[in-house]
């Protein structure tokens, strides 16, 4: 399950990256060439991708921590596991 969540994070980040690139391409067609350079666009894409990846990794870390906490509590209190299985 951890691997699947990791793959989901990667796919989501990749999808966001593609969407951002499309939007930036549309913006470059709308604005005069002198206002925006390709280097500026690339820097913006890179910075946005880095922010998205960091955010996705934080969510993934929280998911792992929550899973470990639940497992630890269930080990200490077996009746919690039975309740979770029923629900």
Secondary structure, 3 states (H helix, E strand, C coil): CHHHHHHHHHHHHHHHHHHHHHHHHHHHHHCCHHHCCHHHHHHHHHHHHHHHHHHHHHHHHHHHHHHHHHHHHHHHCHHHHHHHHHC
